[in-house]
């Protein structure tokens, strides 16, 4: 039952190419947005895209930055993470991200 705690599984399309950064400590981090759709009413009408911020570390970051492209459909499994920071205007901003544990590309987007 512990495997179900703080577990997220999503299937969606990438909103942009993953952006990988190498940190000063040598770790690599990739960030990308994932769109999922919820349909209400008639099929194909009133689709409401939901955007999710994905974060991957080290090997997963490398994989995502090399092999995934904007528009590609993927499945991910991960966990929710919440953080906050103070913006330049002094307000507190809150961010919810999904830390990716597993990623599965469904199709390859032609370049």
C-alpha positions as CSV (number, residue, x, y, z in Angstrom):
1,X,0.0,0.0,0.0
2,X,2.9,2.4,0.5
3,X,3.5,2.4,-3.3
4,X,0.2,4.3,-3.6
5,X,1.1,7.1,-1.3
6,X,1.7,10.4,-3.2
7,X,1.6,8.7,-6.6
8,X,0.6,10.4,-9.8
9,X,0.1,8.8,-13.2
10,X,-0.7,10.9,-16.3
11,X,-1.0,10.5,-20.0
12,X,-0.7,13.7,-22.1
13,X,1.1,15.7,-24.7
14,X,4.2,17.8,-24.1
15,X,3.7,21.5,-24.4
16,X,7.3,22.3,-25.3
17,X,10.6,20.6,-25.7
18,X,12.1,19.6,-22.3
19,X,14.7,22.1,-21.0
20,X,17.7,20.6,-19.3
21,X,20.0,22.5,-16.9
22,X,23.2,21.3,-15.2
23,X,23.4,22.6,-11.7
24,X,26.6,23.7,-10.0
25,X,26.7,20.4,-8.0
26,X,26.7,18.4,-11.2
27,X,23.1,17.3,-11.0
28,X,21.0,17.6,-14.1
29,X,17.3,18.8,-14.1
30,X,14.8,18.8,-16.9
31,X,11.6,20.8,-16.9
32,X,8.6,20.5,-19.2
33,X,4.9,21.0,-19.3
34,X,2.3,18.3,-19.9
35,X,-1.2,18.9,-21.2
36,X,-4.0,16.5,-20.3
37,X,-7.6,16.9,-21.5
38,X,-10.9,16.4,-19.8
39,X,-13.9,16.3,-22.1
40,X,-17.3,17.5,-20.9
41,X,-20.5,17.0,-22.9
42,X,-20.3,15.8,-26.5
43,X,-17.1,14.0,-27.6
44,X,-14.4,16.4,-28.8
45,X,-16.3,19.5,-27.6
46,X,-15.6,21.7,-24.6
47,X,-12.1,20.1,-24.0
48,X,-10.5,21.7,-21.0
49,X,-6.7,21.2,-21.1
50,X,-5.0,20.9,-17.7
51,X,-1.3,21.9,-17.6
52,X,1.1,20.0,-15.3
53,X,4.7,21.0,-14.6
54,X,7.1,18.0,-14.8
55,X,10.6,17.8,-13.2
56,X,13.1,15.0,-13.9
57,X,16.5,14.5,-12.4
58,X,19.8,13.1,-13.7
59,X,19.3,10.1,-15.9
60,X,15.6,10.8,-16.5
61,X,16.4,14.4,-17.3
62,X,19.0,13.3,-19.8
63,X,16.5,10.8,-21.4
64,X,13.7,13.4,-21.6
65,X,15.9,16.1,-23.1
66,X,17.3,13.8,-25.8
67,X,14.3,11.8,-26.8
68,X,11.1,13.8,-26.1
69,X,9.8,16.7,-28.3
70,X,6.9,19.2,-28.2
71,X,3.6,17.6,-29.0
72,X,4.7,14.0,-28.2
73,X,2.3,11.8,-26.2
74,X,3.9,10.3,-23.1
75,X,2.8,8.5,-19.9
76,X,4.5,9.4,-16.6
77,X,4.5,8.1,-13.1
78,X,5.8,10.3,-10.3
79,X,5.0,12.2,-7.1
80,X,3.6,15.6,-6.3
81,X,5.9,18.2,-4.9
82,X,4.9,21.7,-3.6
83,X,7.2,24.6,-3.1
84,X,7.0,28.4,-2.8
85,X,9.3,31.4,-3.4
86,X,9.2,35.1,-3.0
87,X,8.7,37.0,-6.2
88,X,10.5,40.3,-7.0
89,X,7.3,42.2,-6.1
90,X,7.4,40.6,-2.6
91,X,4.4,38.3,-3.1
92,X,4.7,34.6,-2.3
93,X,4.3,32.3,-5.3
94,X,3.3,28.6,-4.9
95,X,4.2,25.9,-7.4
96,X,3.0,22.3,-7.7
97,X,5.2,20.0,-9.7
98,X,5.3,16.3,-10.5
99,X,8.7,14.7,-9.9
100,X,9.0,12.1,-12.6
101,X,10.0,8.6,-11.6
102,X,9.1,6.8,-14.9
103,X,8.4,8.1,-18.4
104,X,7.1,6.2,-21.4
105,X,6.9,7.8,-24.8
106,X,4.0,6.6,-26.9
107,X,4.8,8.0,-30.2
108,X,7.7,9.9,-31.9
109,X,6.9,13.3,-33.2
110,X,8.4,13.9,-36.6
111,X,10.9,16.7,-36.7
